[in-house]
């Protein structure tokens, strides 16, 4: 228990004022988690890629088309952008 408390004191922490829950921001946002990969229809892939490019200047888009669906890979500049995009689009 002592080692957990020591590790938590080194991270950025916050408390939810609504529910009183204690969270470790580092456990929510991973600095290296900036790639989003989805298997969607071609129409949805085009919509999501254009939406990402409009919102984030440095997002990289890669689409690989299969007969039935498209594998869409969005690489964001930082992981927070990926999180924001996912929240905005319910992903």
Secondary structure, DSSP 8 states (H G I E B T S, - for coil): -HHHHHHHHHS-EEE-TTT--EEEHHHH--TT--EEEEEE-HHHHHHHHHHHHHH-TT-EEEEEE-SS-EEEEEE-SSHHHHHHHHHHHT-
